[in-house]
Amino acid sequence: EKNNNKTGHWKIAHAHGFSFFTNSSEPHLLKWRDRIESMGCRFVVATMLRDAVGHTISQYKTNVKLNLTLDEWISHLHPDKYNEKGIFNTQIDYLLYNRGPRNRFRANNEEKIRRAMELLQRHFDIVLLSDYERFTKIVLKLTGWKGVDMRHHNSFNGPLNFTERELDKVRRFTELNGDVGLIDAVRHVYYGHMHYLLE
């Protein structure tokens, strides 16, 4: 928030593929925050998560050119392939491992959820679920910026057709991988949602 003794100046760092492996890089994140804040600057870490099944289906659009079946697309989520990297990352795997080595210590889904929530609560200042309007309001309030209308570029206009069996398999595999549990935990902690107690 502060740069060259001027307030209101913000710099944005976008951690994307292969750039930051949160589970194993936690000490670097701590040092990063300490260093920025020691200069009198504000350090804000934000992330936006989505429904686990919806996210996986959305990722499937990148498979159009690969021409894989859905079974092939999500095969790495089978519990027996706990450390196999797939063509895409689910949200919990992306949060923990990014595109680096996946689940080398064979953590089960409960352990992965526990670790993911620990990292979110310890290091992330803003955690939202498909709450784009709220995210915009928070960012504008923090930065003092004015809102700007932006075109939506990250979209897919082709058909995405799934059978009931395929959707059920996505749900089961994302649940076994810990993604469904992570989203329920985020709803509970950040939104006061009690869905996980009603299952």
C-alpha positions as CSV (number, residue, x, y, z in Angstrom):
1,E,0.0,0.0,0.0
2,K,2.9,2.3,0.6
3,N,5.8,3.0,-1.9
4,N,8.3,5.8,-1.8
5,N,6.5,7.4,1.1
6,K,3.3,7.7,-0.9
7,T,0.2,6.0,0.3
8,G,-2.4,4.5,-2.1
9,H,0.2,2.9,-4.4
10,W,-0.5,-0.8,-4.8
11,K,1.5,-3.6,-6.6
12,I,-0.2,-6.9,-7.5
13,A,1.6,-10.2,-7.6
14,H,-0.4,-13.0,-9.3
15,A,0.8,-16.5,-8.2
16,H,-0.1,-18.9,-11.0
17,G,1.0,-22.2,-12.4
18,F,4.4,-23.4,-11.3
19,S,5.0,-20.2,-9.3
20,F,4.1,-21.0,-5.7
21,F,3.6,-24.3,-4.0
22,T,1.8,-23.2,-0.8
23,N,2.1,-26.5,1.1
24,S,5.9,-26.6,0.9
25,S,6.6,-22.9,0.4
26,E,4.9,-21.6,3.5
27,P,8.2,-20.2,5.0
28,H,8.7,-18.1,1.9
29,L,5.2,-16.7,2.2
30,L,5.9,-15.8,5.9
31,K,9.1,-14.0,4.9
32,W,7.4,-12.2,2.1
33,R,4.7,-10.8,4.4
34,D,7.3,-9.9,7.1
35,R,9.5,-8.1,4.5
36,I,6.6,-6.1,2.9
37,E,5.1,-5.1,6.3
38,S,8.5,-4.1,7.7
39,M,8.7,-1.5,5.0
40,G,5.4,0.0,6.2
41,C,3.4,-1.5,3.4
42,R,0.2,-3.4,3.6
43,F,0.2,-7.1,2.5
44,V,-3.0,-8.6,1.3
45,V,-3.4,-12.2,0.1
46,A,-6.7,-13.1,-1.7
47,T,-8.2,-16.1,-3.4
48,M,-11.5,-17.0,-5.0
49,L,-12.8,-20.6,-4.8
50,R,-15.7,-22.2,-6.6
51,D,-18.1,-25.2,-6.2
52,A,-15.9,-28.3,-6.6
53,V,-18.0,-30.0,-9.3
54,G,-18.6,-26.8,-11.2
55,H,-14.8,-26.0,-11.2
56,T,-13.9,-29.4,-12.5
57,I,-16.6,-29.2,-15.3
58,S,-15.3,-25.7,-16.1
59,Q,-11.7,-27.0,-16.4
60,Y,-12.9,-29.7,-18.8
61,K,-13.4,-27.2,-21.6
62,T,-9.6,-27.2,-22.0
63,N,-9.9,-30.9,-22.9
64,V,-11.8,-30.1,-26.1
65,K,-8.5,-30.0,-28.2
66,L,-7.2,-33.1,-26.4
67,N,-10.2,-35.3,-27.2
68,L,-10.1,-37.3,-24.0
69,T,-13.1,-39.0,-22.4
70,L,-14.2,-37.6,-19.0
71,D,-13.0,-40.9,-17.4
72,E,-9.5,-40.2,-18.8
73,W,-9.6,-36.6,-17.9
74,I,-10.2,-37.2,-14.2
75,S,-8.4,-40.5,-13.9
76,H,-5.7,-39.0,-11.7
77,L,-8.3,-38.3,-9.0
78,H,-8.7,-42.0,-8.3
79,P,-7.5,-42.7,-4.7
80,D,-5.0,-45.2,-6.0
81,K,-3.3,-42.4,-8.0
82,Y,-3.0,-40.1,-5.0
83,N,0.3,-38.6,-6.2
84,E,-0.2,-38.6,-10.0
85,K,-0.3,-35.3,-11.7
86,G,-3.2,-34.8,-14.0
87,I,-3.8,-32.6,-17.0
88,F,-5.6,-30.2,-14.7
89,N,-5.6,-29.4,-10.9
90,T,-8.6,-29.5,-8.7
91,Q,-8.8,-26.5,-6.3
92,I,-7.4,-28.3,-3.3
93,D,-4.5,-29.7,-5.2
94,Y,-3.8,-26.3,-6.8
95,L,-3.9,-24.6,-3.4
96,L,-1.5,-27.1,-1.8
97,Y,0.7,-28.2,-4.6
98,N,0.1,-25.9,-7.6
99,R,1.7,-27.7,-10.6
100,G,4.5,-29.1,-8.6
101,P,4.7,-32.7,-7.1
102,R,1.3,-33.8,-6.0
103,N,0.7,-35.3,-2.6
104,R,4.1,-36.9,-2.1
105,F,3.3,-37.8,1.5
106,R,0.1,-39.6,0.7
107,A,-2.2,-37.4,2.7
108,N,-5.8,-38.5,2.8
109,N,-8.6,-36.2,1.9
110,E,-9.2,-35.1,5.6
111,E,-5.6,-34.3,6.0
112,K,-5.5,-32.3,2.8
113,I,-8.6,-30.4,3.9
114,R,-7.1,-29.7,7.3
115,R,-3.9,-28.4,5.8
116,A,-5.6,-26.3,3.1
117,M,-7.8,-24.6,5.7
118,E,-4.7,-24.1,7.9
119,L,-3.0,-22.3,5.0
120,L,-6.0,-20.2,4.2
121,Q,-6.6,-19.1,7.8
122,R,-2.9,-18.4,8.4
123,H,-2.0,-16.6,5.3
124,F,-5.0,-15.4,3.3
125,D,-6.7,-12.1,4.2
126,I,-9.6,-12.5,1.7
127,V,-11.2,-15.9,0.9
128,L,-14.4,-15.9,-1.1
129,L,-16.6,-18.4,-3.0
130,S,-17.7,-17.3,-6.4
131,D,-18.5,-13.9,-4.8
132,Y,-17.2,-11.7,-7.6
133,E,-19.3,-8.6,-6.7
134,R,-18.1,-8.8,-3.0
135,F,-14.5,-9.3,-4.1
136,T,-14.7,-6.2,-6.3
137,K,-16.1,-4.1,-3.4
138,I,-13.4,-5.3,-1.0
139,V,-10.6,-4.6,-3.5
140,L,-12.0,-1.1,-4.3
141,K,-12.4,-0.3,-0.6
142,L,-8.9,-1.5,0.3
143,T,-7.1,0.3,-2.6
144,G,-9.3,3.4,-3.0
145,W,-9.4,2.6,-6.7
146,K,-12.4,3.5,-8.8
147,G,-14.4,0.7,-10.4
148,V,-13.8,0.1,-14.1
149,D,-16.0,-2.0,-16.4
150,M,-14.0,-4.9,-17.9
151,R,-14.9,-7.3,-20.7
152,H,-15.2,-10.9,-19.8
153,H,-12.4,-12.7,-21.7
154,N,-12.1,-16.1,-19.9
155,S,-15.2,-17.7,-21.3
156,F,-16.1,-20.8,-23.4
157,N,-19.0,-20.8,-25.8
158,G,-18.8,-24.4,-27.0
159,P,-21.1,-27.3,-25.7
160,L,-20.2,-29.2,-22.5
161,N,-22.5,-32.3,-22.4
162,F,-22.3,-34.8,-19.5
163,T,-24.3,-37.8,-18.6
164,E,-25.7,-38.4,-15.1
165,R,-23.1,-41.1,-14.6
166,E,-20.3,-38.7,-15.6
167,L,-21.5,-36.0,-13.2
168,D,-21.8,-38.5,-10.4
169,K,-18.3,-39.6,-11.0
170,V,-17.0,-36.1,-10.9
171,R,-18.8,-35.5,-7.6
172,R,-17.4,-38.8,-6.1
173,F,-13.9,-38.2,-7.3
174,T,-13.8,-34.5,-6.1
175,E,-15.2,-35.7,-2.8
176,L,-12.6,-38.4,-2.4
177,N,-9.9,-35.9,-3.3
178,G,-11.0,-33.5,-0.6
179,D,-12.3,-30.7,-2.9
180,V,-16.0,-31.0,-1.8
181,G,-14.9,-31.1,1.9
182,L,-12.7,-28.0,1.4
183,I,-15.5,-26.0,-0.1
184,D,-17.9,-27.0,2.8
185,A,-15.2,-26.1,5.3
186,V,-14.7,-22.7,3.6
187,R,-18.5,-22.1,3.7
188,H,-18.6,-22.9,7.4
189,V,-15.6,-20.8,8.4
190,Y,-16.0,-17.8,6.1
191,Y,-19.8,-17.8,5.5
192,G,-21.2,-19.5,8.6
193,H,-22.6,-22.3,6.5
194,M,-23.5,-25.5,8.3
195,H,-24.1,-27.7,5.3
196,Y,-21.4,-30.2,6.4
197,L,-23.3,-31.0,9.6
198,L,-26.5,-31.9,7.6
199,E,-24.9,-34.6,5.5
